[in-house]
Amino acid sequence: MPFANFKVPEKTLTPEQKEEIVTRTTELYVEIYGERARANTMVLVEEVADGGWGISGNVLTLAMLGEATPTDAGDG
């Protein structure tokens, strides 16, 4: 069963953007494995609480990153 797990900062994606991630990821697996993969593909979009993630040993927050919001998360 193909499986993809996306972890994103909490409240940075709209429901429509999450749906797009699920749809496009499923289509990618179908493109690679064929139509048989569609019924078994699982895509999980997990929201991580602010301050619950980091890079290079540094905890990051939305304030540090310019407070990404659902309206600008998909722009560019």
Secondary structure, 3 states (H helix, E strand, C coil): CCEEEEEEECCCCCHHHHHHHHHHHHHHHHHHHCHHHHHHCEEEEEEECCCCEEECCEEECCCCCCCCCCCCCCCC
